[in-house]
Amino acid sequence: MRNGEWWLVRRTKRLRPGDPVVLVHPQRPDALIAKRLDHREADGWWVLGDNLQASEDSRHFGVVPESSIVGRAIGRYHPLVRR
């Protein structure tokens, strides 16, 4: 996933490790971020970015509560641009 891309997100509670998800940033509630689920813990999910050298993820902000996960990213799309 890259900044500026448009993604379809399915709201679901059926989540598995490895799923790409969109979630509310734990420290900036006005921002949505995309991460990959790594593993489940008692308080929620541990999430990681695909680019570990440049990603702000659970290594920085800890476990993400399941209530912060908007849904699973299921596909990228390109909106029609009228000129």
C-alpha positions in Angstrom: 0.0 0.0 0.0 1.2 3.5 -0.8 0.1 6.9 0.3 -2.7 8.3 -1.9 -4.0 4.9 -3.1 -7.7 4.1 -2.8 -8.6 0.7 -1.2 -11.9 -1.2 -0.7 -12.2 -2.1 3.0 -14.6 -4.8 4.3 -15.9 -4.2 7.8 -15.6 -7.6 9.5 -14.7 -9.2 12.8 -13.2 -12.3 11.0 -9.6 -11.3 11.1 -6.5 -13.5 10.8 -2.7 -12.9 11.1 -1.4 -11.7 7.8 -4.5 -9.7 6.9 -3.9 -6.2 5.6 -6.2 -3.8 7.7 -7.1 -0.2 8.0 -7.2 1.1 11.5 -7.5 4.3 13.5 -4.0 5.4 14.6 -3.7 4.9 18.3 -2.0 8.2 19.0 -3.7 10.3 16.3 -7.4 9.4 16.3 -8.1 11.6 13.3 -5.8 9.5 11.1 -6.4 6.2 9.4 -3.4 3.9 8.7 -2.9 0.6 6.9 -1.0 -2.2 8.5 -0.8 -6.0 8.5 -2.0 -8.1 11.4 0.9 -10.0 13.0 -0.6 -11.7 16.0 -3.4 -11.5 18.5 -2.9 -10.6 22.2 -5.2 -10.4 25.2 -5.8 -6.7 24.6 -6.1 -6.7 20.8 -3.8 -7.1 17.8 -0.1 -6.5 17.2 0.3 -4.8 13.8 3.3 -4.3 11.6 4.0 -2.3 8.5 5.3 -4.0 5.4 8.4 -1.7 5.3 9.8 -2.4 8.8 12.6 0.2 8.4 10.2 3.1 7.8 7.0 1.9 9.5 5.4 3.3 12.6 3.5 0.3 14.0 3.0 -1.7 17.2 6.7 -1.6 17.8 6.1 2.2 18.5 2.5 2.3 19.9 1.9 -1.2 21.2 -1.2 -3.4 20.9 -4.1 -2.0 18.9 -7.6 -2.7 20.4 -9.9 -4.6 18.0 -12.4 -1.7 18.2 -9.8 0.5 16.4 -9.7 -1.7 13.4 -12.0 -0.4 10.6 -11.8 -3.5 8.5 -9.8 -5.7 6.2 -8.4 -4.2 3.0 -9.6 -6.4 0.1 -8.6 -4.6 -3.0 -7.2 -1.5 -4.6 -9.2 0.6 -7.1 -8.6 3.6 -9.3 -11.4 6.1 -9.3 -12.6 7.4 -12.7 -11.2 10.8 -13.4 -13.2 13.1 -15.6 -11.4 15.7 -17.7 
